[in-house]
């Protein structure tokens, strides 16, 4: 199992729509709207690092309104 945390910046104030779209991505375990430098923290739990890439690069980054992502792999999963 691979766990990653994705910090997501968005250009829209439509947090509910974005959160729902991210929750629909395969491998996304949790989505939190946060205050601070980023807009969301997303927890991804998948079988491989390649699956993290698919979830983040192909899916989360492609959601309309997402402007940037930073991905961090958990070392103690």
Wavefront OBJ file of the C-alpha trace (Angstrom):
o trace
v 0.000 0.000 0.000
v 1.213 3.493 -0.868
v -0.162 6.547 0.901
v 0.342 10.044 -0.456
v -0.840 13.470 0.579
v -1.609 15.962 -2.158
v -1.738 19.694 -1.518
v -4.120 21.254 -4.008
v -4.450 24.888 -5.031
v -7.605 26.014 -6.808
v -8.652 29.103 -8.740
v -12.315 28.913 -7.841
v -14.347 29.383 -4.704
v -16.508 26.368 -5.574
v -15.026 24.129 -2.886
v -17.977 21.725 -2.768
v -17.769 20.920 -6.494
v -14.009 20.471 -6.409
v -14.107 18.304 -3.286
v -16.794 16.089 -4.833
v -14.793 15.732 -8.044
v -11.655 14.782 -6.105
v -13.569 12.278 -3.940
v -14.728 10.575 -7.146
v -11.130 9.846 -8.208
v -10.116 6.218 -7.756
v -7.642 5.948 -4.892
v -8.657 9.165 -3.162
v -9.343 8.265 0.450
v -10.088 11.678 1.989
v -10.460 15.302 0.896
v -10.144 18.165 3.357
v -10.820 21.831 2.638
v -8.148 23.767 4.542
v -7.158 27.336 5.307
v -3.662 28.496 4.450
v -1.398 28.462 1.422
v -3.363 25.660 -0.274
v -7.072 24.990 -0.592
v -7.284 21.209 -0.102
v -5.323 18.347 1.397
v -6.120 15.064 -0.323
v -5.126 11.639 1.017
v -4.514 9.005 -1.650
v -4.202 5.301 -0.812
v -3.269 3.008 -3.693
v -1.229 -0.103 -4.505
v 1.806 1.483 -6.160
v 3.636 4.750 -6.820
v 2.434 4.521 -10.427
v -1.146 4.520 -9.158
v -0.398 7.710 -7.176
v 0.762 9.293 -10.401
v -2.384 8.188 -12.215
v -4.631 9.558 -9.478
v -2.852 12.890 -9.198
v -1.522 13.693 -12.665
v -4.313 12.179 -14.720
v -7.279 12.866 -12.476
v -6.927 15.470 -9.717
v -4.746 17.833 -11.763
v -7.215 17.630 -14.631
v -10.201 18.853 -12.621
v -11.396 22.235 -13.862
v -10.363 24.830 -11.279
v -7.311 22.969 -9.930
v -4.266 25.145 -10.622
v -1.435 23.333 -8.834
v -0.668 20.181 -6.871
v 2.215 19.054 -4.674
v 2.433 15.367 -3.820
v 4.132 13.876 -0.766
v 4.550 10.128 -0.279
v 4.176 8.868 3.275
v 7.265 6.979 4.404
v 5.596 5.126 7.274
v 2.534 3.691 5.553
l 1 2 3 4 5 6 7 8 9 10 11 12 13 14 15 16 17 18 19 20 21 22 23 24 25 26 27 28 29 30 31 32 33 34 35 36 37 38 39 40 41 42 43 44 45 46 47 48 49 50 51 52 53 54 55 56 57 58 59 60 61 62 63 64 65 66 67 68 69 70 71 72 73 74 75 76 77
